[in-house]
Amino acid sequence: MEQSGNYPESYGAKREKYMKENAKILIGDDSILARRQLKDVVSKYVDDPAFIEAANGKEAVEKFATEQPDLTFLDIVMPVRDGILATIEITKQYKDAKIVIVSSVGTKNQLRAAIEAGALDFIQKPVREDLMKQILDKYLGDK
């Protein structure tokens, strides 16, 4: 039986997901809640993402090296090593790293420093779904 109309997913309607399937996504944030919220939003647009989590900048650098994620989200303010230093370390070794800063406390100077360090983009917390969709389309989209 052919399906017509806009039915909810529970009725078998296809979700609007067009991002790279099984994308490896590294999330570096010291807040478990912030990581959970980011994973929930990303999961709405990416089929079966493989999430890699880091609770500080040092872990993010180490996990980037071992996992080689397709996209990385880093908070600016983290213990051990902040997101800007982590970005510098990652992009020094991996020129094609796709890093997006996700922060609620970013000043203009911090954001400028993050971009100069090699971050490609910035998204403010709390993350708006429409902006996250744009970020994901830009860096993981098939279009």
TIBADO-59550 format. One record per residue: residue number from 0; residue in three letters; y, z, x of N, C-alpha, C, O, CB in turn. Coordinates in steps of 0.05 Angstrom, whole numbers, plus 5000, padded with zeros to 4 digits. Glycine has a CB too. Layout:
residues N
{node NUM,'ALA',{Y,Z,X},{Y,Z,X},{Y,Z,X},{Y,Z,X},{Y,Z,X}}
...
END
This chain:
residues 143
{node 0,'MET',{4976,5000,5017},{5000,5000,5000},{5025,5000,5017},{5028,5017,5035},{5000,5024,4981}}
{node 1,'GLU',{5042,4982,5012},{5066,4979,5028},{5087,5000,5019},{5089,5006,4996},{5078,4951,5026}}
{node 2,'GLN',{5102,5010,5039},{5121,5030,5033},{5149,5018,5030},{5156,5000,5046},{5121,5052,5054}}
{node 3,'SER',{5164,5027,5011},{5191,5018,5009},{5210,5042,5003},{5200,5063,4995},{5194,4997,4987}}
{node 4,'GLY',{5235,5038,5008},{5254,5060,5003},{5257,5079,5027},{5243,5076,5047},{5245,5075,4979}}
{node 5,'ASN',{5274,5098,5024},{5279,5117,5045},{5265,5144,5038},{5277,5161,5025},{5310,5122,5049}}
{node 6,'TYR',{5241,5146,5045},{5225,5170,5040},{5227,5189,5064},{5231,5181,5086},{5196,5164,5034}}
{node 7,'PRO',{5225,5215,5058},{5224,5234,5080},{5200,5229,5098},{5181,5216,5090},{5224,5263,5070}}
{node 8,'GLU',{5202,5239,5123},{5180,5235,5142},{5154,5245,5131},{5133,5233,5137},{5187,5249,5168}}
{node 9,'SER',{5154,5266,5115},{5129,5278,5105},{5115,5258,5087},{5091,5261,5082},{5135,5303,5089}}
{node 10,'TYR',{5128,5238,5077},{5116,5217,5061},{5108,5193,5077},{5101,5172,5066},{5135,5209,5038}}
{node 11,'GLY',{5110,5195,5103},{5101,5173,5121},{5123,5155,5130},{5118,5135,5144},{5081,5158,5107}}
{node 12,'ALA',{5148,5160,5122},{5170,5143,5131},{5173,5146,5161},{5171,5168,5172},{5196,5150,5116}}
{node 13,'LYS',{5180,5124,5174},{5184,5125,5203},{5210,5138,5210},{5231,5131,5198},{5182,5097,5215}}
{node 14,'ARG',{5210,5157,5228},{5234,5169,5238},{5249,5149,5255},{5238,5131,5267},{5228,5195,5254}}
{node 15,'GLU',{5276,5153,5256},{5292,5136,5273},{5291,5146,5302},{5308,5162,5310},{5322,5135,5263}}
{node 16,'LYS',{5271,5137,5316},{5268,5145,5344},{5264,5119,5360},{5246,5103,5355},{5244,5165,5349}}
{node 17,'TYR',{5282,5115,5379},{5281,5090,5394},{5284,5096,5423},{5288,5077,5439},{5301,5071,5384}}
{node 18,'MET',{5283,5121,5431},{5286,5128,5459},{5260,5125,5473},{5239,5122,5461},{5297,5157,5462}}
{node 19,'LYS',{5261,5125,5499},{5237,5123,5515},{5217,5144,5507},{5223,5168,5507},{5245,5126,5545}}
{node 20,'GLU',{5193,5136,5500},{5172,5155,5493},{5162,5170,5518},{5163,5160,5540},{5148,5140,5480}}
{node 21,'ASN',{5153,5194,5513},{5142,5211,5534},{5162,5215,5558},{5153,5220,5580},{5117,5199,5545}}
{node 22,'ALA',{5187,5214,5552},{5207,5218,5573},{5205,5246,5584},{5201,5265,5570},{5236,5213,5563}}
{node 23,'LYS',{5207,5248,5611},{5207,5274,5624},{5236,5284,5624},{5254,5270,5634},{5196,5274,5653}}
{node 24,'ILE',{5241,5307,5612},{5268,5318,5610},{5269,5346,5621},{5255,5364,5612},{5277,5318,5580}}
{node 25,'LEU',{5285,5349,5642},{5289,5375,5655},{5313,5389,5642},{5334,5377,5639},{5293,5372,5685}}
{node 26,'ILE',{5309,5414,5634},{5331,5429,5622},{5335,5454,5640},{5317,5471,5642},{5325,5437,5592}}
{node 27,'GLY',{5358,5456,5652},{5364,5478,5669},{5386,5495,5656},{5409,5488,5655},{5373,5469,5697}}
{node 28,'ASP',{5378,5519,5646},{5396,5537,5633},{5384,5565,5635},{5360,5568,5631},{5403,5529,5604}}
{node 29,'ASP',{5400,5585,5641},{5390,5612,5643},{5384,5625,5615},{5372,5646,5613},{5408,5630,5658}}
{node 30,'SER',{5394,5612,5594},{5390,5622,5567},{5365,5609,5554},{5364,5585,5551},{5415,5617,5550}}
{node 31,'ILE',{5346,5626,5547},{5322,5615,5533},{5330,5602,5507},{5319,5581,5500},{5301,5638,5529}}
{node 32,'LEU',{5348,5615,5493},{5358,5604,5467},{5371,5577,5471},{5366,5559,5455},{5377,5624,5454}}
{node 33,'ALA',{5388,5574,5491},{5401,5548,5496},{5380,5527,5502},{5383,5504,5493},{5421,5551,5519}}
{node 34,'ARG',{5360,5533,5518},{5339,5514,5525},{5324,5506,5500},{5318,5482,5496},{5319,5525,5546}}
{node 35,'ARG',{5318,5525,5482},{5303,5520,5458},{5320,5501,5439},{5309,5482,5428},{5297,5546,5443}}
{node 36,'GLN',{5346,5507,5437},{5363,5491,5419},{5365,5462,5430},{5365,5443,5415},{5391,5503,5417}}
{node 37,'LEU',{5367,5459,5456},{5369,5433,5468},{5343,5417,5464},{5344,5394,5457},{5375,5435,5498}}
{node 38,'LYS',{5321,5431,5467},{5295,5418,5462},{5292,5409,5433},{5282,5387,5428},{5272,5437,5470}}
{node 39,'ASP',{5301,5425,5415},{5300,5418,5386},{5316,5393,5380},{5307,5376,5366},{5309,5442,5369}}
{node 40,'VAL',{5340,5392,5391},{5357,5368,5386},{5345,5343,5399},{5344,5322,5386},{5386,5373,5396}}
{node 41,'VAL',{5337,5345,5424},{5326,5322,5438},{5301,5312,5423},{5296,5288,5421},{5319,5330,5467}}
{node 42,'SER',{5284,5330,5413},{5259,5323,5400},{5264,5307,5375},{5245,5293,5365},{5243,5347,5393}}
{node 43,'LYS',{5287,5308,5364},{5293,5292,5340},{5296,5262,5346},{5294,5245,5329},{5319,5302,5327}}
{node 44,'TYR',{5301,5256,5372},{5307,5228,5379},{5288,5216,5400},{5288,5192,5404},{5334,5226,5390}}
{node 45,'VAL',{5272,5233,5413},{5253,5223,5433},{5225,5231,5425},{5219,5254,5419},{5260,5236,5461}}
{node 46,'ASP',{5207,5211,5423},{5179,5216,5416},{5164,5229,5439},{5165,5220,5462},{5165,5190,5409}}
{node 47,'ASP',{5152,5252,5433},{5135,5266,5452},{5148,5270,5479},{5136,5263,5500},{5109,5251,5455}}
{node 48,'PRO',{5171,5282,5480},{5183,5287,5506},{5167,5308,5522},{5156,5327,5510},{5213,5297,5503}}
{node 49,'ALA',{5167,5305,5548},{5154,5325,5565},{5177,5342,5577},{5192,5333,5595},{5137,5311,5589}}
{node 50,'PHE',{5180,5366,5566},{5202,5383,5575},{5193,5399,5600},{5171,5410,5601},{5210,5402,5553}}
{node 51,'ILE',{5212,5401,5619},{5209,5417,5643},{5232,5437,5642},{5255,5428,5639},{5209,5400,5670}}
{node 52,'GLU',{5227,5462,5644},{5248,5482,5641},{5253,5497,5667},{5235,5502,5683},{5242,5502,5619}}
{node 53,'ALA',{5279,5503,5672},{5287,5519,5695},{5307,5539,5686},{5325,5533,5671},{5299,5500,5718}}
{node 54,'ALA',{5305,5564,5696},{5322,5586,5687},{5346,5589,5706},{5364,5606,5701},{5306,5611,5686}}
{node 55,'ASN',{5347,5574,5728},{5369,5576,5746},{5371,5550,5762},{5353,5533,5761},{5367,5600,5766}}
{node 56,'GLY',{5393,5547,5777},{5397,5522,5792},{5377,5517,5814},{5369,5494,5819},{5424,5522,5804}}
{node 57,'LYS',{5367,5538,5827},{5347,5535,5848},{5321,5524,5836},{5309,5505,5848},{5342,5562,5862}}
{node 58,'GLU',{5313,5535,5814},{5288,5525,5800},{5292,5496,5792},{5274,5480,5794},{5282,5543,5776}}
{node 59,'ALA',{5316,5490,5782},{5321,5462,5773},{5318,5442,5796},{5306,5421,5792},{5349,5460,5761}}
{node 60,'VAL',{5328,5449,5819},{5326,5432,5843},{5296,5429,5850},{5287,5406,5855},{5342,5443,5867}}
{node 61,'GLU',{5282,5450,5851},{5253,5450,5858},{5237,5434,5838},{5220,5417,5846},{5242,5478,5860}}
{node 62,'LYS',{5242,5438,5812},{5227,5424,5791},{5235,5394,5790},{5218,5378,5784},{5232,5437,5764}}
{node 63,'PHE',{5260,5388,5796},{5267,5360,5798},{5251,5346,5819},{5241,5324,5815},{5298,5357,5803}}
{node 64,'ALA',{5249,5358,5842},{5234,5346,5865},{5205,5342,5858},{5193,5321,5866},{5236,5364,5890}}
{node 65,'THR',{5192,5360,5844},{5164,5357,5838},{5158,5340,5814},{5138,5326,5812},{5151,5384,5834}}
{node 66,'GLU',{5176,5340,5794},{5171,5326,5769},{5185,5299,5766},{5176,5282,5751},{5180,5343,5746}}
{node 67,'GLN',{5207,5294,5781},{5222,5269,5779},{5228,5262,5749},{5218,5241,5740},{5206,5246,5792}}
{node 68,'PRO',{5243,5279,5736},{5249,5274,5707},{5265,5248,5703},{5280,5239,5720},{5263,5297,5695}}
{node 69,'ASP',{5263,5238,5678},{5279,5214,5670},{5308,5222,5664},{5326,5206,5668},{5266,5201,5646}}
{node 70,'LEU',{5312,5247,5656},{5338,5256,5649},{5339,5287,5653},{5320,5301,5647},{5346,5249,5619}}
{node 71,'THR',{5361,5297,5663},{5365,5325,5669},{5390,5336,5655},{5411,5323,5657},{5366,5330,5699}}
{node 72,'PHE',{5387,5358,5642},{5409,5373,5630},{5413,5399,5646},{5394,5414,5648},{5405,5378,5600}}
{node 73,'LEU',{5437,5404,5656},{5442,5428,5671},{5467,5443,5660},{5487,5431,5654},{5446,5422,5700}}
{node 74,'ASP',{5464,5469,5657},{5486,5486,5650},{5503,5490,5676},{5491,5487,5698},{5477,5514,5639}}
{node 75,'ILE',{5528,5495,5674},{5544,5500,5698},{5539,5528,5708},{5533,5531,5732},{5574,5496,5692}}
{node 76,'VAL',{5541,5548,5691},{5539,5575,5699},{5510,5585,5697},{5500,5589,5675},{5557,5594,5683}}
{node 77,'MET',{5497,5587,5720},{5469,5597,5722},{5467,5615,5746},{5482,5613,5765},{5449,5573,5723}}
{node 78,'PRO',{5448,5634,5745},{5444,5651,5769},{5431,5636,5792},{5421,5614,5789},{5427,5675,5761}}
{node 79,'VAL',{5431,5648,5815},{5419,5639,5839},{5434,5615,5851},{5443,5615,5873},{5389,5631,5835}}
{node 80,'ARG',{5436,5593,5834},{5451,5569,5842},{5462,5557,5817},{5448,5553,5798},{5432,5549,5858}}
{node 81,'ASP',{5488,5552,5816},{5500,5541,5792},{5493,5511,5788},{5482,5498,5806},{5530,5545,5792}}
{node 82,'GLY',{5500,5500,5765},{5494,5473,5759},{5508,5452,5777},{5497,5431,5782},{5501,5467,5731}}
{node 83,'ILE',{5531,5459,5787},{5545,5440,5804},{5531,5438,5831},{5526,5416,5841},{5575,5449,5808}}
{node 84,'LEU',{5524,5461,5843},{5509,5460,5868},{5482,5447,5865},{5473,5432,5882},{5506,5489,5879}}
{node 85,'ALA',{5469,5453,5843},{5443,5440,5837},{5446,5410,5835},{5429,5395,5846},{5430,5451,5811}}
{node 86,'THR',{5467,5401,5822},{5473,5372,5820},{5477,5359,5847},{5467,5338,5853},{5498,5367,5802}}
{node 87,'ILE',{5493,5373,5864},{5497,5363,5891},{5471,5360,5906},{5466,5339,5918},{5516,5381,5907}}
{node 88,'GLU',{5454,5380,5905},{5429,5379,5920},{5410,5358,5909},{5398,5344,5925},{5415,5406,5918}}
{node 89,'ILE',{5409,5355,5883},{5391,5335,5871},{5401,5307,5878},{5385,5290,5887},{5390,5338,5840}}
{node 90,'THR',{5427,5301,5873},{5437,5274,5877},{5439,5266,5907},{5439,5242,5913},{5464,5271,5864}}
{node 91,'LYS',{5440,5285,5924},{5439,5279,5953},{5413,5266,5961},{5412,5248,5977},{5444,5305,5970}}
{node 92,'GLN',{5391,5276,5948},{5365,5266,5955},{5355,5244,5936},{5340,5226,5943},{5345,5289,5954}}
{node 93,'TYR',{5365,5245,5911},{5355,5226,5890},{5380,5212,5878},{5392,5222,5859},{5339,5240,5868}}
{node 94,'LYS',{5387,5190,5890},{5412,5176,5882},{5412,5166,5853},{5433,5163,5841},{5416,5152,5900}}
{node 95,'ASP',{5388,5161,5842},{5386,5151,5815},{5382,5173,5794},{5377,5167,5771},{5363,5132,5813}}
{node 96,'ALA',{5385,5198,5802},{5382,5220,5783},{5402,5218,5760},{5426,5213,5765},{5385,5247,5798}}
{node 97,'LYS',{5392,5222,5736},{5410,5222,5712},{5414,5251,5704},{5396,5263,5692},{5397,5204,5689}}
{node 98,'ILE',{5437,5261,5710},{5443,5289,5705},{5467,5291,5685},{5488,5278,5689},{5450,5305,5731}}
{node 99,'VAL',{5463,5306,5664},{5484,5311,5644},{5489,5341,5644},{5470,5357,5642},{5475,5301,5616}}
{node 100,'ILE',{5514,5349,5647},{5522,5377,5646},{5525,5385,5617},{5537,5371,5601},{5548,5382,5662}}
{node 101,'VAL',{5513,5408,5610},{5514,5419,5583},{5525,5447,5586},{5511,5465,5597},{5486,5419,5568}}
{node 102,'SER',{5549,5452,5577},{5561,5478,5582},{5582,5485,5561},{5594,5468,5548},{5574,5479,5609}}
{node 103,'SER',{5585,5511,5557},{5605,5521,5538},{5630,5531,5552},{5651,5535,5540},{5593,5543,5520}}
{node 104,'VAL',{5628,5535,5578},{5650,5547,5593},{5663,5529,5612},{5679,5538,5629},{5639,5571,5607}}
{node 105,'GLY',{5658,5503,5611},{5668,5485,5631},{5699,5482,5630},{5710,5473,5609},{5656,5458,5628}}
{node 106,'THR',{5712,5488,5651},{5740,5483,5654},{5743,5454,5664},{5723,5442,5672},{5754,5503,5673}}
{node 107,'LYS',{5767,5444,5663},{5771,5416,5673},{5764,5414,5702},{5752,5394,5711},{5801,5408,5669}}
{node 108,'ASN',{5770,5434,5718},{5763,5434,5746},{5733,5434,5750},{5723,5419,5768},{5775,5457,5761}}
{node 109,'GLN',{5718,5450,5735},{5689,5451,5737},{5677,5424,5729},{5659,5414,5742},{5678,5474,5720}}
{node 110,'LEU',{5687,5413,5708},{5676,5387,5698},{5682,5365,5719},{5664,5348,5724},{5689,5379,5671}}
{node 111,'ARG',{5706,5365,5730},{5712,5346,5751},{5693,5349,5775},{5683,5330,5786},{5742,5349,5760}}
{node 112,'ALA',{5689,5375,5783},{5671,5381,5805},{5642,5371,5799},{5629,5361,5816},{5671,5411,5811}}
{node 113,'ALA',{5633,5374,5774},{5606,5366,5766},{5604,5335,5768},{5584,5325,5777},{5600,5375,5738}}
{node 114,'ILE',{5624,5321,5759},{5624,5292,5760},{5625,5282,5789},{5610,5264,5797},{5647,5279,5744}}
{node 115,'GLU',{5641,5295,5805},{5643,5288,5834},{5617,5295,5848},{5610,5282,5868},{5666,5303,5847}}
{node 116,'ALA',{5602,5315,5838},{5577,5323,5850},{5555,5303,5843},{5534,5302,5856},{5568,5351,5840}}
{node 117,'GLY',{5559,5286,5822},{5539,5266,5815},{5530,5267,5787},{5514,5250,5779},{5516,5269,5833}}
{node 118,'ALA',{5540,5286,5771},{5533,5286,5742},{5544,5261,5729},{5566,5252,5736},{5543,5312,5728}}
{node 119,'LEU',{5529,5249,5710},{5538,5225,5697},{5554,5230,5672},{5570,5213,5663},{5514,5208,5691}}
{node 120,'ASP',{5550,5254,5660},{5562,5259,5635},{5564,5289,5630},{5554,5305,5645},{5547,5245,5612}}
{node 121,'PHE',{5578,5296,5608},{5581,5323,5600},{5579,5325,5570},{5589,5308,5555},{5609,5334,5609}}
{node 122,'ILE',{5566,5346,5560},{5564,5352,5531},{5569,5381,5528},{5558,5398,5542},{5537,5343,5519}}
{node 123,'GLN',{5586,5388,5508},{5593,5416,5504},{5574,5431,5486},{5564,5419,5466},{5622,5418,5493}}
{node 124,'LYS',{5569,5456,5492},{5554,5474,5474},{5573,5486,5453},{5596,5490,5460},{5539,5496,5490}}
{node 125,'PRO',{5564,5490,5429},{5538,5483,5419},{5537,5452,5416},{5556,5439,5409},{5533,5496,5391}}
{node 126,'VAL',{5513,5442,5422},{5509,5413,5423},{5510,5401,5395},{5495,5409,5377},{5482,5406,5437}}
{node 127,'ARG',{5527,5381,5392},{5528,5366,5366},{5507,5344,5368},{5505,5330,5388},{5556,5354,5361}}
{node 128,'GLU',{5492,5341,5346},{5470,5322,5346},{5480,5293,5350},{5467,5277,5364},{5455,5323,5320}}
{node 129,'ASP',{5503,5286,5338},{5512,5258,5341},{5519,5252,5370},{5515,5230,5380},{5537,5254,5323}}
{node 130,'LEU',{5530,5272,5385},{5537,5268,5413},{5511,5267,5430},{5509,5251,5449},{5555,5290,5423}}
{node 131,'MET',{5492,5284,5423},{5467,5283,5438},{5453,5256,5434},{5441,5245,5453},{5448,5306,5429}}
{node 132,'LYS',{5454,5246,5410},{5442,5220,5405},{5455,5198,5422},{5441,5181,5433},{5444,5212,5375}}
{node 133,'GLN',{5481,5200,5425},{5496,5181,5442},{5487,5183,5471},{5482,5163,5485},{5526,5184,5440}}
{node 134,'ILE',{5484,5208,5481},{5476,5213,5508},{5448,5202,5513},{5442,5188,5533},{5477,5243,5515}}
{node 135,'LEU',{5430,5208,5494},{5402,5199,5497},{5400,5169,5496},{5385,5157,5511},{5384,5212,5475}}
{node 136,'ASP',{5416,5157,5478},{5416,5128,5476},{5426,5115,5502},{5415,5095,5512},{5433,5118,5453}}
{node 137,'LYS',{5447,5127,5514},{5459,5117,5538},{5440,5118,5562},{5439,5099,5578},{5484,5132,5544}}
{node 138,'TYR',{5425,5140,5564},{5409,5144,5588},{5378,5139,5584},{5364,5137,5604},{5413,5171,5599}}
{node 139,'LEU',{5369,5139,5560},{5340,5135,5555},{5335,5112,5535},{5312,5105,5531},{5327,5160,5545}}
{node 140,'GLY',{5356,5101,5523},{5352,5082,5502},{5339,5056,5512},{5342,5047,5535},{5378,5075,5490}}
{node 141,'ASP',{5325,5044,5493},{5311,5019,5499},{5329,4995,5492},{5322,4972,5498},{5285,5016,5482}}
{node 142,'LYS',{5352,5001,5481},{5369,4979,5472},{5385,4967,5495},{5401,4949,5491},{5389,4989,5451}}
END
